[in-house]
């Protein structure tokens, strides 16, 4: 098979394109021209005259961003951006003649960035975007003559070496505090990058949690799973790991710190000698956040920085738990958690959707850490993953040994532990079990409170969703299922430019 459709090193399954064979298109009551089908366990509203069962189509995932040249070639930009379309002159002529309705029929519905977003048609949520081989060929003529049968099920974000889709991240300005101290902040981070005190392999950011819709086939009815509440907060990682520092006494003299840093970095590799020791490092989802506490400790006088010049917003939250848990994490252990509630001493929510704070029982100014994953680095250099019950045991022991943490630790809420087949025993395990199982999960308002208001929160907010982890799984993957009501609120916020820090960094807890 030719490498026409491929994955880049930055490929993210949740925001990719897939070649699919369309299933049954069902009618929507009171709507003759549109119907609903299931693609990768997501509902899709389609035009009945354009999409039929058995058609081979391209499916772009929700909240992905599509290639602008593809959108232009197919005249898919919305009216406000019609000049980006190939038929811009024709549309402009119709508008000049006040033939607005005709002009609207010649444009699409994508914003200038090519964002794929959830919409409701006929009262039915539609996730993603479906398009044909012909549409793809208008952008890349090489696609016109290939046999799409060979590519059914292929996931990709590159087409013939060109990026076709990627995660959509809103374009927003940096906070003014960062802009004000931009040069100082960037210079500091540049130096930290050069130092590289963290030994490769010792500290790992959290893996991306995949959607259960796209990965249902990886589950088996006989699997024993733990299903927990997915909480909406911000990611926090803290590890007591091996770090290194140079054996150069001259760096102890404050006024030549920076000079020695620069000189040291230019020394031949054979002259660079390092001490190794365990030290606590904490971070957000994809950024080391330990700032002055970590990088300018007594064991690391490399760079003296006034953290107040750039420590803003959620940085205060990470610092809070870096200080709270200092000295409590055993050597070789890394914890992964979600900080929920409010920014310290403020009425600002760590996560706010639709103008309402996801408080999880916290009062303004309060917050808690929910630990959902623990790893241990062995002496042999291998990483051991704790099972969910071991994570809970670790959390209980942490509180027992350090009672002062009790008010700041939120136990992982487990909703179900057991075999998948026992969750919905009425489902046949032989006939389309995966599809039916996911559909049941999405509709489960009793056990999992899907599409319900979050009972753990004081504020009236939609439950974000659930996380599924397979017990004794050697791969140690986790799968998420988000509620449609939550996704709609999140999508509306993104459209308004209300964006979480986790989204800007990568994507959350996942």
C-alpha positions as CSV (number, residue, x, y, z in Angstrom):
1,X,0.0,0.0,0.0
2,X,1.4,3.4,-1.0
3,X,2.0,5.8,1.8
4,X,-0.6,8.3,0.7
5,X,-2.2,8.7,4.1
6,X,0.2,8.8,7.0
7,X,0.8,9.9,10.5
8,X,3.2,12.6,11.6
9,X,5.2,12.4,14.8
10,X,2.7,14.9,16.3
11,X,-0.3,12.7,15.3
12,X,-3.2,12.7,17.8
13,X,-5.9,10.1,17.2
14,X,-8.6,12.2,18.9
15,X,-8.1,14.9,16.2
16,X,-7.3,12.9,13.1
17,X,-9.0,11.9,9.8
18,X,-10.3,8.3,9.2
19,X,-11.5,6.6,6.0
20,X,-14.8,4.9,6.9
21,X,-17.5,2.9,5.3
22,X,-20.9,4.5,6.1
23,X,-23.4,2.4,8.1
24,X,-27.1,2.6,8.1
25,X,-28.6,6.1,7.7
26,X,-31.7,6.4,9.9
27,X,-34.5,8.9,9.6
28,X,-34.9,11.8,12.0
29,X,-38.6,12.4,12.9
30,X,-40.1,15.4,11.1
31,X,-37.0,15.9,8.9
32,X,-37.1,14.4,5.4
33,X,-33.8,15.7,3.9
34,X,-31.5,14.7,6.8
35,X,-30.8,11.5,8.7
36,X,-28.5,10.2,11.4
37,X,-25.7,7.6,11.2
38,X,-22.9,6.3,13.5
39,X,-19.3,6.9,12.6
40,X,-16.6,5.6,15.0
41,X,-19.4,5.5,17.6
42,X,-20.2,9.2,17.2
43,X,-23.5,10.4,15.9
44,X,-23.4,12.2,12.5
45,X,-26.2,14.1,10.8
46,X,-26.0,13.7,7.0
47,X,-28.0,14.7,3.9
48,X,-29.9,11.7,2.7
49,X,-29.3,12.5,-1.0
50,X,-25.5,12.8,-0.5
51,X,-24.7,10.0,2.0
52,X,-25.8,6.4,1.7
53,X,-25.1,3.1,3.5
54,X,-22.0,1.5,2.2
55,X,-20.4,4.8,0.9
56,X,-16.6,5.1,1.5
57,X,-16.0,8.6,3.0
58,X,-13.5,10.6,4.9
59,X,-14.3,11.5,8.5
60,X,-12.7,14.5,10.2
61,X,-12.9,14.4,14.0
62,X,-14.6,16.9,16.1
63,X,-12.5,19.9,17.2
64,X,-9.9,19.2,14.6
65,X,-8.6,21.9,12.2
66,X,-8.6,21.1,8.4
67,X,-6.1,22.2,5.7
68,X,-7.2,25.6,4.4
69,X,-6.3,24.9,0.8
70,X,-8.7,21.8,0.9
71,X,-11.4,24.0,2.3
72,X,-10.8,26.7,-0.3
73,X,-10.8,24.1,-3.2
74,X,-14.3,22.9,-2.0
75,X,-15.7,26.4,-1.2
76,X,-16.2,25.4,2.4
77,X,-15.4,28.7,4.2
78,X,-18.4,30.5,5.6
79,X,-19.9,33.7,4.2
80,X,-17.8,36.0,6.3
81,X,-14.7,34.3,4.8
82,X,-16.0,33.7,1.3
83,X,-13.0,35.5,-0.2
84,X,-10.9,32.5,0.8
85,X,-13.0,30.2,-1.5
86,X,-12.1,29.4,-5.1
87,X,-15.5,30.7,-6.2
88,X,-15.0,34.1,-4.4
89,X,-15.6,36.1,-7.6
90,X,-18.9,34.4,-8.3
91,X,-20.1,34.9,-4.7
92,X,-19.0,38.6,-4.8
93,X,-21.0,39.1,-8.1
94,X,-24.2,37.6,-6.5
95,X,-23.8,39.8,-3.4
96,X,-23.3,42.9,-5.5
97,X,-26.6,42.1,-7.2
98,X,-28.3,41.5,-3.8
99,X,-28.8,37.8,-4.6
100,X,-27.8,36.9,-1.0
101,X,-29.7,33.6,-0.8
102,X,-28.0,32.3,-3.9
103,X,-24.7,33.4,-2.6
104,X,-25.2,31.6,0.7
105,X,-25.7,28.3,-1.2
106,X,-22.3,28.6,-2.7
107,X,-20.3,28.8,0.6
108,X,-19.7,26.5,3.5
109,X,-19.7,26.8,7.3
110,X,-16.0,26.8,8.3
111,X,-14.3,29.7,10.0
112,X,-11.0,31.0,8.8
113,X,-9.1,28.4,10.8
114,X,-11.0,25.4,9.4
115,X,-12.4,24.3,12.8
116,X,-14.6,21.2,12.9
117,X,-17.1,21.7,15.7
118,X,-20.2,19.9,17.1
119,X,-23.5,21.2,15.9
120,X,-27.1,20.1,16.4
121,X,-29.4,19.4,13.5
122,X,-32.9,18.2,13.9
123,X,-32.3,18.1,17.6
124,X,-29.5,15.5,17.1
125,X,-25.9,16.2,18.0
126,X,-23.5,15.8,15.0
127,X,-19.8,15.3,15.8
128,X,-17.2,15.7,13.0
129,X,-17.3,16.3,9.3
130,X,-17.8,13.8,6.4
131,X,-16.7,14.3,2.9
132,X,-16.1,12.4,-0.3
133,X,-13.1,11.2,-2.4
134,X,-14.1,13.7,-5.0
135,X,-13.9,16.5,-2.5
136,X,-10.4,15.3,-1.5
137,X,-9.4,15.1,-5.1
138,X,-10.3,18.8,-5.7
139,X,-7.4,19.5,-3.4
140,X,-5.0,16.7,-4.3
141,X,-5.6,15.2,-7.8
142,X,-3.6,12.1,-6.9
143,X,-6.5,11.0,-4.7
144,X,-8.9,10.8,-7.7
145,X,-7.9,7.4,-9.0
146,X,-7.0,5.4,-5.9
147,X,-9.1,2.4,-4.8
148,X,-10.5,3.6,-1.5
149,X,-11.4,0.0,-0.5
150,X,-7.8,-0.6,0.4
151,X,-7.8,2.3,2.9
152,X,-10.9,1.6,4.9
153,X,-10.1,2.1,8.6
154,X,-6.9,4.0,8.0
155,X,-6.2,7.0,10.4
156,X,-4.1,9.9,9.2
157,X,-3.2,13.5,9.6
158,X,-0.9,13.7,6.5
159,X,-1.8,13.3,2.8
160,X,1.2,12.8,0.5
161,X,3.5,14.4,3.0
162,X,1.3,17.5,3.6
163,X,-0.5,18.2,6.9
164,X,-4.2,17.8,6.4
165,X,-5.6,18.1,9.9
166,X,-4.5,18.9,13.4
167,X,-6.0,19.7,16.8
168,X,-7.8,23.0,16.8
169,X,-6.5,25.4,19.4
170,X,-8.0,28.9,19.5
171,X,-5.8,31.8,18.7
172,X,-5.6,34.0,21.8
173,X,-3.2,36.5,23.0
174,X,-0.7,35.8,25.8
175,X,-1.7,37.2,29.2
176,X,-0.5,40.8,29.7
177,X,1.6,39.8,32.6
178,X,3.6,37.5,30.4
179,X,3.8,40.1,27.6
180,X,5.1,42.7,30.1
181,X,7.9,40.4,31.2
182,X,8.2,38.6,27.9
183,X,11.9,39.0,27.3
184,X,12.8,38.0,30.8
185,X,10.6,35.0,30.8
186,X,11.7,33.7,27.4
187,X,15.4,34.2,28.4
188,X,14.9,32.3,31.6
189,X,13.2,29.4,29.8
190,X,15.9,29.3,27.2
191,X,18.6,28.9,29.9
192,X,16.5,26.2,31.6
193,X,16.3,24.3,28.4
194,X,20.0,24.3,28.0
195,X,20.7,23.1,31.6
196,X,18.6,19.9,31.2
197,X,19.0,18.9,34.8
198,X,16.2,16.3,34.5
199,X,17.8,13.0,33.4
200,X,16.1,11.7,30.3
201,X,13.6,8.9,31.1
202,X,13.2,9.9,34.8
203,X,10.3,12.3,34.4
204,X,7.4,11.6,32.1
205,X,4.4,13.7,31.2
206,X,1.0,12.0,31.1
207,X,0.0,10.1,28.0
208,X,-2.9,11.2,25.9
209,X,-6.2,9.6,27.0
210,X,-7.9,8.2,23.9
211,X,-11.7,8.4,23.4
212,X,-13.6,5.2,23.9
213,X,-15.6,5.8,20.7
214,X,-12.5,5.3,18.6
215,X,-11.0,2.5,20.7
216,X,-14.0,0.4,21.7
217,X,-12.6,-2.6,19.8
218,X,-9.7,-2.8,22.3
219,X,-12.2,-3.7,25.1
220,X,-13.4,-7.3,25.6
221,X,-16.6,-8.3,27.5
222,X,-14.4,-10.4,29.8
223,X,-12.2,-7.4,30.8
224,X,-12.2,-6.3,34.4
225,X,-12.3,-2.5,34.5
226,X,-12.4,0.4,36.8
227,X,-14.7,3.3,35.7
228,X,-14.2,6.6,37.5
229,X,-15.6,10.1,37.2
230,X,-13.7,12.4,34.8
231,X,-13.2,15.6,36.7
232,X,-12.6,19.0,35.0
233,X,-9.6,20.7,36.4
234,X,-6.0,21.2,35.5
235,X,-3.3,18.5,35.3
236,X,-0.6,18.2,37.9
237,X,2.4,15.9,38.0
238,X,4.9,15.5,40.7
239,X,7.8,13.1,40.9
240,X,10.7,12.4,43.3
241,X,13.2,11.7,40.5
242,X,16.9,11.6,39.8
243,X,18.3,14.9,38.6
244,X,21.8,16.1,38.0
245,X,23.9,19.1,38.8
246,X,27.4,20.2,37.7
247,X,30.4,19.8,40.0
248,X,31.6,23.4,39.6
249,X,32.2,25.2,42.9
250,X,32.4,28.5,41.2
251,X,28.7,28.5,40.6
252,X,28.2,29.1,44.3
253,X,29.3,32.7,43.9
254,X,26.1,34.6,43.2
255,X,27.4,37.5,41.1
256,X,29.0,35.2,38.5
257,X,26.2,32.7,38.3
258,X,25.2,33.5,34.8
259,X,28.7,33.8,33.5
260,X,29.6,30.4,34.8
261,X,26.5,28.9,33.3
262,X,27.4,30.2,29.9
263,X,31.1,29.1,30.3
264,X,30.1,25.7,31.6
265,X,27.8,25.0,28.7
266,X,30.6,25.6,26.3
267,X,33.0,23.2,28.0
268,X,33.8,20.0,26.1
269,X,31.5,17.1,27.1
270,X,34.3,15.1,28.8
271,X,34.8,18.0,31.2
272,X,31.2,18.1,32.3
273,X,30.8,16.2,35.5
274,X,27.5,15.7,37.2
275,X,26.2,14.8,40.6
276,X,23.0,12.8,40.6
277,X,20.5,12.9,43.4
278,X,16.8,12.6,44.0
279,X,14.8,15.8,43.9
280,X,11.1,16.7,43.6
281,X,9.9,18.0,40.3
282,X,6.4,19.2,39.6
283,X,4.7,20.2,36.4
284,X,1.4,20.9,34.6
285,X,0.4,18.7,31.7
286,X,3.4,19.5,29.5
287,X,5.5,22.2,31.2
288,X,7.8,22.0,34.2
289,X,6.4,24.5,36.6
290,X,8.8,24.2,39.5
291,X,10.2,27.6,38.7
292,X,12.4,29.3,41.3
293,X,11.7,26.6,43.9
294,X,13.2,23.9,41.8
295,X,15.7,25.6,39.5
296,X,17.3,27.9,42.0
297,X,17.4,25.6,45.1
298,X,20.5,25.5,47.2
299,X,21.7,22.6,45.1
300,X,21.2,24.5,41.9
301,X,22.3,28.1,42.0
302,X,22.5,28.3,38.2
303,X,19.9,31.0,37.6
304,X,18.5,33.4,40.2
305,X,15.1,34.5,39.0
306,X,12.4,36.5,40.7
307,X,9.5,34.1,40.1
308,X,7.0,36.9,40.9
309,X,7.8,38.5,37.6
310,X,6.1,35.7,35.6
311,X,4.3,33.5,38.1
312,X,0.6,34.1,37.2
313,X,-2.8,32.4,37.1
314,X,-2.6,28.7,37.4
315,X,1.1,28.8,38.2
316,X,0.0,29.6,41.7
317,X,-2.0,26.4,41.9
318,X,0.9,24.3,40.8
319,X,3.2,26.0,43.3
320,X,0.7,25.4,46.1
321,X,0.8,21.6,45.6
322,X,4.5,21.6,45.0
323,X,5.0,23.1,48.4
324,X,2.2,21.0,50.1
325,X,3.6,17.7,49.0
326,X,7.3,18.5,49.4
327,X,9.0,15.7,51.2
328,X,6.0,13.3,50.9
329,X,6.7,11.5,47.7
330,X,9.0,8.5,48.0
331,X,12.0,8.2,45.8
332,X,11.3,7.0,42.3
333,X,7.5,7.7,42.6
334,X,5.6,10.0,40.3
335,X,2.0,11.0,40.9
336,X,-0.5,12.2,38.3
337,X,-3.5,14.2,39.3
338,X,-6.1,16.8,38.5
339,X,-6.4,19.9,40.6
340,X,-10.0,21.0,41.0
341,X,-11.9,23.9,42.5
342,X,-10.7,27.5,42.7
343,X,-7.4,29.4,42.3
344,X,-6.1,30.0,45.8
345,X,-7.7,33.0,47.6
346,X,-9.9,33.9,44.7
347,X,-13.4,33.4,43.3
348,X,-11.8,32.3,40.0
349,X,-12.5,28.7,39.0
350,X,-9.7,26.4,37.9
351,X,-12.2,25.3,35.2
352,X,-15.2,27.3,34.2
353,X,-17.7,26.2,31.6
354,X,-20.6,28.3,30.5
355,X,-19.7,30.8,33.1
356,X,-20.0,28.3,36.0
357,X,-17.2,26.9,38.1
358,X,-16.6,23.2,38.4
359,X,-16.1,23.4,42.1
360,X,-16.4,19.7,43.2
361,X,-17.5,20.8,46.7
362,X,-14.8,23.5,47.2
363,X,-15.6,26.9,48.4
364,X,-14.2,30.0,46.7
365,X,-10.4,30.1,47.3
366,X,-10.3,26.3,48.0
367,X,-9.1,23.5,45.8
368,X,-8.2,19.8,45.9
369,X,-5.9,17.3,44.2
370,X,-7.4,14.1,42.8
371,X,-4.6,11.5,42.2
372,X,-5.6,9.2,39.4
373,X,-2.3,7.6,38.4
374,X,1.0,6.5,40.2
375,X,4.2,5.2,38.6
376,X,7.4,3.8,40.1
377,X,10.8,3.8,38.6
378,X,12.7,0.6,39.5
379,X,16.4,0.3,40.1
380,X,16.6,-1.5,36.7
381,X,15.1,1.6,35.0
382,X,11.7,0.1,34.2
383,X,8.5,1.9,35.0
384,X,5.8,0.1,37.1
385,X,2.2,1.3,36.7
386,X,0.0,1.1,39.8
387,X,-3.4,-0.5,39.5
388,X,-6.4,1.7,40.4
389,X,-6.8,0.0,43.8
390,X,-3.1,0.6,44.5
391,X,-3.5,4.3,43.5
392,X,-6.3,4.5,46.1
393,X,-4.1,2.7,48.7
394,X,-1.3,5.1,48.0
395,X,-3.6,8.1,48.4
396,X,-5.0,6.8,51.7
397,X,-1.4,6.2,53.0
398,X,-0.4,9.7,51.9
399,X,-3.2,11.2,54.0
400,X,-2.6,8.9,56.9
401,X,1.2,9.8,57.1
402,X,0.5,13.5,56.4
403,X,-2.8,14.5,58.0
404,X,-2.3,18.1,57.0
405,X,-3.1,17.1,53.4
406,X,-6.5,15.7,54.2
407,X,-8.4,18.8,53.3
408,X,-6.6,19.1,50.0
409,X,-6.8,15.5,48.7
410,X,-9.8,14.3,46.7
411,X,-10.2,10.6,46.5
412,X,-10.6,9.2,42.9
413,X,-14.4,8.5,42.6
414,X,-14.8,4.9,41.4
415,X,-18.3,4.3,40.0
416,X,-17.8,0.7,38.9
417,X,-15.3,-2.2,39.3
418,X,-16.0,-5.5,37.6
419,X,-16.3,-7.3,34.4
420,X,-17.7,-5.4,31.4
421,X,-20.1,-8.1,30.5
422,X,-21.8,-7.8,33.9
423,X,-22.3,-4.1,33.5
424,X,-25.0,-4.6,30.8
425,X,-25.7,-8.3,30.8
426,X,-28.7,-7.9,28.4
427,X,-26.3,-7.1,25.6
428,X,-25.2,-9.9,23.3
429,X,-21.5,-10.3,23.4
430,X,-21.5,-11.7,19.8
431,X,-23.6,-9.2,17.9
432,X,-22.2,-5.7,17.6
433,X,-21.3,-5.7,21.3
434,X,-18.7,-2.8,21.1
435,X,-21.1,-0.4,19.3
436,X,-24.0,-1.3,21.6
437,X,-21.9,-1.1,24.7
438,X,-20.7,2.4,24.0
439,X,-24.3,3.5,23.2
440,X,-25.4,2.1,26.6
441,X,-22.6,4.0,28.4
442,X,-23.6,7.2,26.7
443,X,-27.2,6.8,27.9
444,X,-26.5,5.6,31.5
445,X,-27.9,8.3,33.7
446,X,-28.3,6.0,36.7
447,X,-24.8,4.6,37.4
448,X,-22.6,7.1,35.5
449,X,-24.9,10.2,35.5
450,X,-24.2,10.7,31.8
451,X,-25.9,13.9,30.5
452,X,-26.8,14.8,34.1
453,X,-25.7,17.7,36.3
454,X,-22.5,16.8,38.2
455,X,-23.6,15.6,41.7
456,X,-20.0,16.3,43.1
457,X,-20.3,20.0,42.4
458,X,-22.3,22.6,44.3
459,X,-22.8,24.6,41.1
460,X,-25.2,23.4,38.5
461,X,-22.8,22.1,35.8
462,X,-22.9,19.2,33.4
463,X,-20.8,16.1,34.3
464,X,-17.7,16.0,32.1
465,X,-17.8,12.2,31.6
466,X,-16.1,9.0,32.7
467,X,-12.7,7.3,32.5
468,X,-12.3,3.6,31.8
469,X,-9.2,1.7,32.9
470,X,-8.6,-2.0,32.2
471,X,-7.3,-3.9,35.3
472,X,-4.0,-5.8,34.8
473,X,-3.6,-4.3,31.3
474,X,0.1,-4.5,30.2
475,X,-0.4,-1.5,27.9
476,X,-1.9,0.6,30.7
477,X,-4.2,2.8,28.6
478,X,-7.1,4.8,29.8
479,X,-10.2,5.7,27.7
480,X,-12.5,8.6,28.1
481,X,-16.1,9.2,27.4
482,X,-17.3,12.8,27.5
483,X,-21.0,13.8,27.9
484,X,-22.6,15.5,24.9
485,X,-24.0,18.3,27.1
486,X,-20.5,19.0,28.4
487,X,-19.0,19.0,24.9
488,X,-21.6,21.5,23.7
489,X,-20.8,23.8,26.6
490,X,-17.0,23.4,25.9
491,X,-17.5,24.0,22.2
492,X,-19.5,27.2,22.9
493,X,-16.7,28.5,25.3
494,X,-14.0,27.8,22.7
495,X,-16.0,29.7,20.1
496,X,-16.0,32.7,22.5
497,X,-12.2,32.4,23.1
498,X,-12.7,31.0,26.7
499,X,-9.9,28.5,26.7
500,X,-8.3,26.4,29.5
501,X,-4.6,26.3,30.1
502,X,-4.6,22.6,29.6
503,X,-6.1,23.0,26.1
504,X,-3.4,25.5,25.2
505,X,-0.7,23.2,26.4
506,X,-1.9,20.0,24.9
507,X,-5.2,18.5,26.1
508,X,-6.4,17.6,29.6
509,X,-6.6,14.7,32.1
510,X,-7.4,13.1,30.5
